[in-house]
Every structure is written in C-alpha cells, then in structure tokens.
Amino acid sequence: MDKVSFGFEDVPPEEKTRRVSGVFSNVASSYDLMNDLMSGGLHRHWKNQFVRRLRPRKNEAILDMAGGTGDIAFRIAPSGAQVTVADINPEMLEVGRQRAGKRGIGGLLWAEENAEALTFPDQTFDGYTIAFGIRNVTHIDKALAEAHRVLRIGGRFFCLEFSTVTWPGFAELYDAYSDHVVPRIGKAVAHDEASYRYLVESIRRFPPMDEFKAMITAAGFHRVSVEPILGGAVAIHSGWKI
C-alpha cells in the first residue's frame, strides 16, 4: 500500500487526510493567534507581499484554497476581485465567516472543497492562491493538477509556503526554535502540543524550493518562479497557465 507523510510518520493516504482534518479542527479557534506568536507577527508581512505579487484586479475570479480563516481573501477583497474561499475543514471556514462578519467584509464566497478534487468546472478562475496549505494535502501533485484545471488560459497560480532555510547559521537556529519552542507555545496557548508538533514536522517533509518548483512545472504551468523570503524559511512560488 502506498504511504504518504504525516509529519515524520508514513501513513496510508486516507489516514493522512483524516488526521490533517483533525489537526485543523483542533487549532481552528486559535489558528491566527498562534500564527502571530510563532512568527512574531511576520506572517502578516509575508501575506501582504504574497497578495502584492498576485496583483488582483477588479472583477477577476480568484480561488483562495485552504483559506478558511480568510487572511488572504481579506487582503484580496479591496481590489474588487470576486474571491471564493475554499477549505476542506468546515471549522476553519466558520472561523473565517465570523471574522469577515466582525470586519464588515462582504461579498466573499465560502466553499468546503478538497484541493485534490475540486467541484468547480474547468477554466473557472483567473487566479488560484494557496497560503500555508499545500504541504497539508495528501497528494500535492493532484492538488497542482486541479489548480491548473480550474484556471483559465492566462490564469496564475501563487503559493505561499514554509520551505527550507538556506542561510548558514540561521538554519540551525530556526530548526531549534521550530522543534522546541513552537510545540510549547501550542501547548500553552492552544492546549494542543501534538498538532503544532505535526505542523513543524510537515514543514520538514515538504519538498525543497527547487523540487517543488519542478512539481509545479510538471503540472503544466509555465514561467514558474520561486521567491525565497527570510533565507527560504518561506517562499512564494508562482506559475502561469498558457
């Protein structure tokens, strides 16, 4: 039987899907607070930069996959683009809906979707975004193929994801912080050390920048590029459907 990674474990695909769903159900209510604590607030700057690179325009149709809590959609909305927020986890979507209501952000569409088997027709969207979500899908290649399928000709794919630190010295500090501090923050704030330990382990198992770039190309995208941030701790990958 084929196995896929769940953190440092290799498990059957259906078990990873189930376990990942459980992780995000557990952390949904504290997800944004934990992002602030774990990144020192830097995730906000990374997401701003990500949306600037996307350059959303009025009346475009944008699919924000794994966007449950709304962080990326809220940044795209002022452009006048029509944003569909999709997530496999209903608890994350509910957090996003509540946050949108409190902020007075209307016009967003919300959809429970599996990135590997989207229900949207071919060539529906002008842009596809996924931020800190693709490493959690069970089959990354299937998610990339679906992203390509639902994009129109000329559509663009943008992915923001943790990656592999390449700066000497900083890599060791980053690993130590991730391994020892992040799970303790998860335990203290979210009362869930195990879920945050998985999130750290999932970063370790995610393909390096060049390898993921090759996967995007293999899915049919052109002009594929990668922009490292903070020495590769985070990276913006992009590609176009032509």
N, C-alpha and C positions, 0 to 999 in steps of 0.2 A: 504494500500500500504506500502511495506517495505521502511524504511528510512535508510540512511547512513549519516555519519557525514561529514560535510564540515566546518572545523573549529569547532566552538561551535554551529553551526546550524545542524539540522537534515533535510535532503532534499531527494527527490527521487533519486535513483541511477543514472538515466540518466542526472539529473541536476548537480550532483557532477562531473560526467565525463566532462560535458560541462564547468563548472566553473573552474575546475582544468586546463583544456586546456587553458582557457582564462588567468589564472594566469601566466602560464609559457610562453605564447605568450607575455605577458606584460613584464616579467622580463628577457627574454632570453638574450637581449643585455647587461644587467648589472649584470647577474647572478654571474659570477665569481668574479667581483669586490665586490659585496655585500657579498659574502661568506667570502672574506678576511676581510672586515670591521666588519661583525657580529661576526666572530670567532677570530679576532685578528691574522689571518693567521694560526690558529691551524688546520683548516680543511685540510691543505696540509699535516701536520704530520699524521693526522688520516687516510688519504687516502694512504699515504706511508705504514703505519702499516697494513692497510687492504690488500694491494696487497702483502706485505711480507707474511701475513698469507695464502693467496691464493696459493703462490708458483707456479706461472705459468711456464710451461715448453715449450720448442721448439716443434712446430708442433701441440700443443694442440689446440682445438677449444673452444674458450671462448665466451660466450654471455654476454655482458655488458648491462643489461636492465636499462632503464631510465638514460642512459649515454650520453645524447645528446651533452653536451659541450665537451666531450672527456676526462675529467680529469682522469678517471680510465683507460680508454683504452690507453692513452698516457703512463701511468705507466706500463701497461702490455706489450706493444709492444716490448720493448727491449729484452724481454725473448725469442722472436721468435714464440710466440703463435699467432694463427690466431684469431683476435678479430673482432667480429661483434658488432657494436654499435647500439643499438636499443632504440627508444624513440617514444612515442605516439605523440610528438609535433614536427612538421616539422621545426618550428623556432629554437628550441633548436638544432636540428640536423644540421641546416645550420650554426649556430654559431660554432659547433664542426668541421664541414668540413673546415670552414675558418681558424680556429685555427690550425688544422692539416696542412693545406697548408702553413701557415706562419712559422710553426715549421719544415717543411720538413718531416713530418711523413706520410709515405705512407703505403699501404697495408691493411688499415682498411676497413672493410665493413660497410656500413651505411644502416639502415633499419627502416622505420616507422612501428612500431609494438605496439599493445595493449598487455600489460603484462598479461591480463586475457584471451587472445585468440590469442596466438602466431601462426604464419603461418608455423613455422618450423616443419619438421617431428619428430616423436618420436626418442629419443636417438641420437640427432644430436651433442650435445656438451659435452665436458669434464668438463667444469666449467661454472657456472652461477653466475654473480655478479650483485648486485643492491645497489647503494650507495645513500642514502638520497632520495629514490624514492618510497619505498614500502608503506609509510604512505599515499601517494597521490593516490594510486589506489583505485578504488571504492569497489572492493571485494578482500580483502587480501587473503582469502582462495583460490580463483580461481587463483590468481597470483602464489601462492605457488604450487598449483597443476600443473600448466603449467610449472613452473620451474622444478618440479620433472619429468614431462613427457618428456621434451626435453633433459634431461641429460642422458648420457649413464650410464650403470652399472659401479659403481666406481666413477662416477662424483660427484662433490662437489658444494655445494650451499654456497655462502657467501653474507651476507647482512650487510651493514654499515648504521646505522640509529640513529637519535636522540632518546633518551629514557627518563627514569625517574631518576632524581638525587636522590641519597640515602644518600649523605653526609649531616649530620645535619649542619645547618647554611648556607652552600653553596647553598642548595636547594632554600632557600628564596631569596638569592642574585641573583641567576640565574633566578628565576621567575620574579623578579622585573626588571632585565635587559631585559629579553625577552618581557615583557609586555609593558614597557615604552620606552626603548631605540631603540630596533630593528625597530619598525614601524616608528620611527622618522628618523632613518638612511635611511630607504626605501623611505620616503617622500623626504628627502634632496638629496639623490644620484640618486635614480631611479624614482623619482617623482611619486611614487606609494605606498602610505601608506597601502592601503587596502590589496594588495597582500601579503605584508610582515606581516601584522597582521594575515592573514589566515595561513601563513606558521608557525607562532608561535602557533596559536590555534591548528593546525593539529598535532603538537608535543604533546600538552596536551592530545589530544584524542587518541593518539597511544597507543596500549596495553603495559603495563609494561613488563620488560625483561622476567620474568618467564612465563607470559601469551603468549607472542609472541613465546617463545621457545616451548611451548606446541602446538601452531599452526603449527610450522614447523614440529614437530614430527607427528602431525595428518595428514600432507600432505604426509607422507610416508618416511621421512628422518630418518636416524639413526645417532648415535653418535652426537646428536645435542648438541651444547655448546654455551655459551654466554661469551663474554669478555667485561666487563664494562671498559669504558675509562672516566676519569675525574669524577669519582663518579657516573657513569651512565648517565651523560649528553649525552654520545654517547655510542653505544655498537656495537660490532661485533658478529653477530650470524652466526653459520655455521652448516652444516649437510651434510651427505653423502648418496648417493643412492646406495643401495646394493641389 
